[in-house]
Amino acid sequence: MVQSVELLLDDVADAEIRRQWQLLADAGIPSLAGKSAETNRPHITVAVARQIWPRIDHALDQLPFRPIPIRLGGVLVFGARNPILVRLVVPSEQLLALQRRIFAVVSPCPGIPSNVQPDEWTPHITLARRVPTQHLGEAVHAIARDRDFPATVVGIRRWDGDQRREWPVARGR
C-alpha cells in the first residue's frame, strides 16, 4: 500500500471541497463523496513512500509549522486511461517551501514516486478517481463553474494506507 504526508484544509475549504464531491455524485460521477470513512477528507498530498519509518515520523513531528494561506484554482484532469479529476492548488512560494521541507525529511524512505519530487510536484486536491472517459465533460461541467477560492492549510497529517489510519504531525509552533 502507500504511506503519505498530507496537508489539511480549514473548515470552510473542507466543506467547499465536500460540496464539490457531492455535486459530482449528484451528476452520477463516482466522486470521493461516496467514501464514508472518517479519514476520507480533502487534503493535499505532499510526500508519498512505500514505507515511512518511525524515525521519519519523529522528524516530521519536529518540523515547525504555521498555517499558510493558499488558493484553490481550476479543474484539471490527470491521466487518460483512468482519469482523475482534481482541483489545482495554485503554487505559492510558501506552499512550495513547505513541500520541499517535508520532502527532505521523507526522502530517505523507499518507494518515492517521481511526481512528488520538488519541482515535479503538482499541488492538487482529488475530486474523483477513475472517471469514465465518456463522462469527463459532464464531470468538469458539474464543478467548473465554481470559481477559485482562498483556503488555509491548517495542519499536516500522516496517512498509513496499510493500517488505514491517520495522525497529526508537525504540530503548530
Salt bridges, closest charged atoms under 4 A:
GLU6 OE2 - HIS43 NE2 3.40
GLU6 OE1 - ARG157 NE 2.47
ASP14 OD1 - ARG18 NE 2.54
GLU16 OE2 - ARG19 NH2 2.64
ASP57 OD1 - ARG158 NE 2.45
ASP61 OD1 - ARG171 NH1 2.78
GLU93 OE2 - ARG100 NH2 2.63
GLU138 OE1 - HIS135 ND1 3.05
ASP146 OD2 - ARG19 NH2 2.81
GLU166 OE2 - ARG41 NH1 3.67
GLU166 OE1 - ARG157 NH1 2.30
